[in-house]
Amino acid sequence: MEDNLLTKLLFYSSLVNGWVKMKDFSNEAYYLLFSTLANRTRLAIIDVLKNGPKNTPVIAEALKNEQSIISASISQLEKCAIVKSESSGNIRIYSLNKEIVEPLSEILEFHVAKHCPGLRECIPQQKLREYMLKEAARETFIEHE
């Protein structure tokens, strides 16, 4: 956990000091992560799971979407380690991988505070949730190989 905090501090100080320290990366890894997060249904699933673990039927009901669409989206989230699952008898229970989601959330919060300070006032949280639910119902998502 200390290494994670150190990495964040280095990142934030690099922004302040005008330099960026980045590790070597694979464009494919960035593409896989960001395209997974660029899907409205997957973002809505993350939003539902932030309140605790759930199974596919409960997630589908919360998003008013078909279980097959939810399952496909969860599969992609699992592939990127954003969501993890446990078996409980015949039922799979999904939860957020806090090791991945919490740092992403902190980076997003930093970005919003620095570059989009009026965002929270422009789009009230409930209105944003309603929009996300509506958009999650659309069957638009990118298939990964």
C-alpha positions in Angstrom: 0.0 0.0 0.0 2.9 2.4 0.8 4.3 1.8 -2.7 0.9 2.8 -4.2 0.8 6.0 -2.2 4.4 6.8 -3.2 3.5 6.3 -6.9 0.5 8.6 -6.5 2.6 11.3 -4.7 5.2 11.1 -7.5 2.5 11.4 -10.1 0.9 14.5 -8.4 4.3 16.2 -7.8 5.3 15.6 -11.4 2.2 17.5 -12.5 3.0 20.4 -10.2 6.7 20.4 -11.2 6.0 20.1 -14.9 7.6 16.7 -15.5 6.0 13.3 -15.9 7.6 10.1 -14.8 6.0 7.2 -16.6 6.9 3.6 -16.6 7.3 1.8 -19.9 3.9 0.7 -21.1 2.1 -1.2 -23.8 -0.3 0.6 -26.0 -2.4 -2.5 -26.0 -2.7 -2.5 -22.2 -3.8 1.2 -22.3 -6.2 0.5 -25.0 -7.7 -2.5 -23.2 -8.2 -0.6 -19.9 -9.5 2.7 -21.4 -11.8 1.1 -23.9 -13.2 -1.1 -21.2 -13.9 2.0 -19.1 -15.3 3.9 -22.1 -18.4 1.8 -22.1 -21.5 3.2 -20.5 -22.9 -0.2 -19.4 -19.6 -1.1 -17.7 -19.4 2.3 -15.9 -23.0 1.7 -14.7 -22.0 -1.7 -13.4 -19.1 -0.2 -11.5 -21.5 2.4 -10.1 -23.9 -0.4 -8.9 -21.1 -2.5 -7.4 -19.7 0.4 -5.4 -22.5 -0.2 -3.0 -21.4 -3.8 -2.4 -21.2 -7.3 -4.1 -24.0 -8.4 -6.3 -24.9 -11.2 -8.7 -25.8 -10.8 -12.4 -29.6 -10.8 -12.0 -29.5 -8.1 -9.3 -27.1 -5.9 -11.4 -29.4 -6.5 -14.5 -32.5 -5.5 -12.5 -30.7 -2.4 -11.1 -29.7 -1.3 -14.6 -33.0 -2.5 -16.2 -31.0 -4.4 -18.8 -30.8 -8.0 -20.1 -28.6 -10.4 -18.1 -26.7 -11.4 -21.3 -25.6 -7.8 -21.8 -24.6 -7.5 -18.2 -22.7 -10.8 -18.3 -20.7 -9.7 -21.4 -19.8 -6.4 -19.7 -18.8 -8.1 -16.5 -16.6 -10.5 -18.4 -14.7 -7.6 -19.9 -14.4 -5.9 -16.5 -13.1 -9.1 -15.0 -10.5 -9.4 -17.9 -9.1 -6.0 -16.8 -9.3 -6.9 -13.1 -11.7 -4.1 -12.4 -14.2 -6.6 -11.1 -13.6 -9.9 -9.3 -15.9 -12.7 -8.7 -16.6 -15.5 -6.1 -18.7 -18.5 -6.4 -21.4 -19.2 -3.8 -23.0 -22.5 -4.8 -24.3 -22.0 -8.4 -24.2 -18.2 -8.1 -21.3 -15.9 -9.0 -21.1 -12.8 -6.9 -19.2 -9.8 -8.3 -17.5 -7.0 -6.5 -15.1 -4.2 -7.4 -11.4 -4.8 -7.1 -10.5 -2.0 -4.7 -6.8 -2.3 -5.5 -7.6 -1.1 -9.1 -10.8 1.0 -8.6 -9.7 3.2 -5.7 -6.6 4.6 -7.3 -8.5 5.2 -10.5 -11.2 7.0 -8.5 -8.5 9.2 -6.8 -6.9 10.1 -10.1 -10.3 11.0 -11.6 -11.2 13.0 -8.5 -7.9 14.9 -8.9 -8.6 15.5 -12.6 -12.1 16.8 -11.9 -10.9 19.1 -9.1 -8.1 20.5 -11.2 -9.6 20.7 -14.7 -13.4 20.4 -14.3 -14.1 22.3 -11.1 -17.7 23.2 -12.1 -18.6 19.7 -13.2 -20.4 18.7 -9.9 -22.5 21.9 -10.1 -23.3 21.5 -13.8 -24.5 17.9 -13.5 -26.1 16.9 -10.2 -25.3 13.4 -9.0 -28.8 12.1 -9.3 -29.2 13.5 -12.9 -25.9 11.9 -13.8 -27.0 8.5 -12.4 -30.3 8.7 -14.4 -28.3 9.5 -17.6 -25.9 6.6 -17.0 -28.9 4.2 -16.5 -30.5 5.4 -19.7 -27.2 5.1 -21.6 -26.4 1.7 -20.1 -29.6 0.4 -21.6 -28.3 1.1 -25.1 -26.6 -2.0 -26.6 -23.4 -0.2 -27.7 -20.1 -1.8 -26.6 -16.8 -2.6 -28.1 -15.9 -6.3 -28.5 -12.3 -7.2 -27.5 -10.5 -10.0 -29.2 
